[in-house]
Amino acid sequence: MLPSPIHFFALLLTLPFAVLSSPVPWQANQDASHYDVLIVGGGPAGLSALSGLARVRRKALLIDSGEYRNLLTRHAHDIIGSDGVTPAYFRAKAREQISLYPTASMKNGTVTDIQQVNNSCFAITDADGNQYTSRKVVLATGMKDVIPSTPGIDENWARGIYWCPWCDGYEHRDQPLGLLGTLDKVPGLIREIETLNTDLIAFVNGTLTPANMAALTATEPDWEKLVKAYNVQIENRTITEIRRLQDGGIVKSAVDKAEYDKFMVYLDDGTAIERAAFFAGFESVQRSDLGRKLGVTLVNDKSLLANFTAGMVTNIAGVYAVGDANSDGSTNVPHAMWSGKRAAVQCHITMAEEDAESAIAQAGAKAKRGAVTRRDVEESLLEFIGKDIEGLWR
């Protein structure tokens, strides 16, 4: 037998107001596929961002495509406390440690689309059709080197042919080195490499032309003096192949970290020149176009513009760019980790400010409502059960 209306309302008035006020709307953060932050990319920058968010118990998901700029690199260097670690081990160890935090999630996959729903929500889709939403997005999507089609370069990339002297130069110090790139790249390469060895040959692959020389002189008036000062030989003949003679991953010194790669450079007139290793000045591009599609500003149509003094934020509210992909021009593991942590801190602070504003506004609204009346209860109940309350008494 149903209670009388008076008894029923008396019972309802004993329940917490939160139950009887307007029905709790669907909240994105209660949904399993909704996150405070979604991170795209599982290199050092993305992992650092995830770690920083996990430390303050933000619900965050990292989606990793498994494509890394240093995928083939023998060892990662200049990482204090982990110098010489293999990149794969570095990532695996980081994942193992971050997995201990219950609010951090990681999965392998490729994000194919990100749509901004509003200033506080993004809709994300991966290649398997899975869909997620998040309040913020961190792009740690990295860069990709544009490697020439010359036989032997791609096959030996990151294993004797490098782009970063800080990452791999020390292992080839005091060895005969080659510089690979167009003429305009030569001055910068010389300045970066000359402390490692003075036996340098710049292979400019036919780009030493009067027009290119004049263009370089306009921007680097003393480039020819620089070349002479360091006794750098400029080789203008076209490379037809770079062939490996010896693998420095095998022939190496455990005492002083030296790696002894050996290559033969074959030129278009049939001659050949031996070099131990090479440093290249090739172009690089965004590995992913997610940032561009979102509307993030690109610098020189290349790097995602991020304000690194203000937490790696971009021109799109709620989107952050970290690691090699962003525009601050620094591309190394320590920098990637720093930028990821900086974005994590900014994400957390921004969301905390947003949550505080919302909490204050809700508290003010409650104060204005005052005491709960019978009419409040009746209207709330109607919304809560979706029925005409009079039907309960029939």
N, C-alpha and C positions, 0 to 999 in steps of 0.2 A: 504494500500500500504506500502510495506516494505521500510525502509530508505536505502539510498545508503550505500555502504561499508564504505565510508569516514565518513558519519554522524554517522553510527552505532559504529565505533571505537571511534569516538570522545565522544560519549555518554558513552561508556564503560570506557574510561579513567577517567571519573569523579567519578566512583564508587570506594569505598575503596579497597585498594590493597588486603586486607584479603579475599575479595570475589573472586578476579580475580586470585590470586595465586593458586597454586595447590589445588584441592578440599580438603576441610576439611576432614581428614580421620575419620573413626569411632573412637570415644574416649570412653573408657570403663566407665570413670567417668560421662559421659552424659547419660548412660543407667540406667534405674530405678533399675535394679538388681545388679548394681555395687556399691561398697562401698570403702571408704578409708580403713576401718577396719571392719572385721567381728569377733565378739566375740562369742565364744561357751561356754555357761554356764551362768546362771542367779543368782548365789549366790552373796555374798558380793564382791568377787573379780571381777567377770564379770560386776556387776553393777557399781562398782567404776571405772573400765576401761571405761565404756560407759559414765559415768558422766564426767570424765576427758577429753575425746575426744569431747564431746558436748560443753564443755566450750570454746574450741578453734575452734568451728564450723567445725569439721571434720564429714563427712558423715559416720556414723557407724551403724551397725545392730547387735543386740544381739539376739541370738537364744537360748531359754531356754527349756530344756527337762522336767523341773519340778521335777528332782531327786536331793535331797539334803542330805548331810551327817547329817545335824541337823534337818531333816524333822520332827521327832517326839519329838524333844527337847521342854520342856515346856517353857523355857525362855533362851534368849541369854544374857550372862553377859560380864562384862569387856569392854563394849562399852561406852566410855565416853559420857554422855548426854543421853544415851538410855539404861542404865543398866536395865536388867530384861524384855526387850521388847520380845514379841513372835517373832520367826523367820519369820513367815508368814506376820506379820504386818510390820516388818522391810523391807522385800522385797517389799511389796505393797506400802509402803510409799516412798521408793526409786524410784520405777517405776513411781509413781505419779509425783514426783518432776522432774525426768529426762525427762518425756514426754513433759514438757514445752519447751524443746529445740528442735527446728525444724529439726536439722540435725541428731538427735538420733532416732533410730527405735528399736522396740522390738517385738518379736513374739515368741509364744510357738511352739516348734517343736524339733525334734531330728536330729542333723547333722549326716549323715551316711558316708560321704566321703569328703575328702579334697585332692585335687591334686594341686601340685605346677606347674603352667604353665611355669613360668620363675621367675626371681628374683623380679619382680614387680607385679606379678599377681597369684592369687590362684583361683581355681574353686571349689565351694562348692555345695554339694547336700544334701538335707534333706530327711527324711523318706517319705514325700509326693511327692517326685520327683521334688520339686522346686529347681532351680539352681541359684547360685549367683556367682559373682566374687568380689574379693577384693585385695587391694594392700598388706594388712597385715592381719595376723590372730592372735588372742589372745585366747589361750586355758585356760579356767577357768573351766575345766571339773571335778575337784574335785577327792576325794578318796572315796573308799567304804570299810567299816570294814568287815573283814572276821569273822563272828559270828559263834561260834560252834553250833552244832545241839542239844545240851543239852536242854531239854524242859525247858522253862521259861526264857531263856536268850534273845532270839530274841523277844519274846512277850513283854518283859519289857525293851528293849534297849532304852536308853535315858530317861527312866522314873524310875529311881532308880538303874539302871545299866549303868554306864558311862565309858567313856574313858579319859575324860579331867578334872582334878581336878580344874583347873582355871575356867572352864565353869560351873561346877556344884558342886564343893566340898564344898563351903562355906555353902550352904543350908543344908548340912549334917554334919556339924562340931559337935564335942563332941557326936557323935553317934557311936555305934558299927559298924565297917565297915568290908567288905570283899574285898580281893584282888583276882582277877581272872586272871589266866595265867599260863604259864609253869614256871618251876623253875628259868630259866634264867631271867625272867621278874621281879622277886621279889625284888631285890635290888633297881632297878629304881623306882618301885611303892612305896616302903617304903620311899625313899627319897622325893618323891613328896607328899605323903599323911601324913607323920608323924606330920606335924603342925596342921592337922585338928583333929586328935584324936590318942590316943595311944592304943586304943582297936582294934587291927588289927589281922585278921586271913587271911593267904594266902592260898587259895584253889588251889593247884598245880595239882590236878587231876591225880595222879599217876606218875608224872614226877620226883619225888624225888627218883632218882636211883643213884647208885654209879658212873655210867658213866656220868650222867648229873651233879652230884656234882663235879666231877673232872674237867669237861669242864668249869663249872662256876668258879671254883677256879683258873683256868688258866687265866681267864679274870678279875675276881673280887676276889683277894686273901683273902680279909677280909669280904666276904659276910656273913659268919656264925657269925662273931663278930657283924656285923651290925644287923642281925636278933635278936641276944641276947640283944644288947644294947637298942633296942626299944621294947623288949619283944613281938616280933611278933610270933604268933603260926603258924606253917606250917602244914596244913591239907593235907595229901597225898591221902586220900581215894577218890574214884571217885564220882563225883556228878551225881546223877540220875535225879534230878529235882530241880529247884528253883521256889518256889511257892509264889505268892504275898499274903500277909495277910492284907496289908493296903496301900492305895494310897496317897502318899505325895502330889499329885496334888490337893487333896481334903482336907486332914488333914495337915494343914500348919498354920504358924503364920504370920499375916500381920504386926506384930511389928518388928520382927527380921529376917524375910525372911526364917526361918527354914521350911523345908519340912520333914514330918514324914512318910516316906515309911517304910514298914516292910515286911521282907521275911523270909521264912523258906527254908533252904538248906537241901535237903534229900541226904544222902550218900548211897553207895552201900551195907553197912552192916545193913541198916534199921534205923540208927540213924539220927537225925536232929539237925541243928544248926541255931539259929535265928540271923539275921543281919538286920541292918537298910538300908544299901545301899552298892553298890559295885563299885569298880574301876577296869577296865580291862586292860590287856596288850595284846590284840589280834592284829593280823597282819592286815594291810590294803593294798589295791591294787588300781590301777588306775580304776576309774569308766568307763572311755572310752579308747578305743585303738586308737583313732584318732592320738594322738601324735606319738605313735609307728609306725603306718602306714606311717606317714609323714617322718619318719626317725629321729625324735628327740631322742637324746641319753637318755637312762634310767639309773639311778643310782641304782645299786643292783637290776636291773630288776623291779624297783618299782616306782621311782619318776622321773618326767621329768626334765632333767638337764637344769637349767636356771641360767644365770649369773646375780644375783640380784644386783650386784654392777654396772652393765652396762645396767640397764633397763629391766631386766627379759628376755633378748634375749636368744634364744636357738642356737644350732648348725645349724639350718635350717634358712637361711636368710629370714627375714620377719615373723617369727613365734616366739611368746612370750608365756611363761608359767607362770601362776599366781595362787595364792591361794594355797589350800592344795595340788594340783597336782604337784607343782614344788618342787625342790630339796633342798630348804633351811631349811627344817625340822621344820618350825614353822606352826602350824595349829590352827588358831583362827581367829575370825572375824576382830579384828583390823589389824592383819597381812595381811589378805586377802584383805582388803580395801587398805592398803598401797601398796601391790604388784600390784594391779589393777591400781592404780593411777600412780605408777612408770612406768608401761608398757605404759599407755596412753601418758605420757610425752615423753617417748622414741619414740613411734610410730610417734607422731606429729613432733618431731625434725628431725627424720630420713626422713620422707616424705618432710618436708620443705627443707632439704638439697638436696634431690633428685629433687624437683621442681625448686630450685634455679639453680642447674646445668643445667637442661633442658632449663630454661629461658635464661640463659647466652649463651648457645650453639645456641639457636634459634636467639637471638639478633645478635650474631656473623655471622650467616649464612645470615641474612637479610642485614647486613652491606656489606658483600662480594658481594651480588647480585647487589647492587647499584640501579640506577634508573630503572623504568619499561619501557621496550621497547615495540614497536608494536608487535614484535615477541613473547615477554613474554605474552602479552594479548591474542594473537591468540592461543598460545599453552595452556594457562590456560582455555580459553573458550572452546577449543576442549575437554579438560578433563572434564570441568564442565558440558557441555550439552551432551557430548558423541556423537556428530554428526560432519559431515564434514561441516566446516563453509561456504564453497562455496555453499552448498545447500540452505543457507538463501537467496541467491540472485537470485535463479531461480524461 
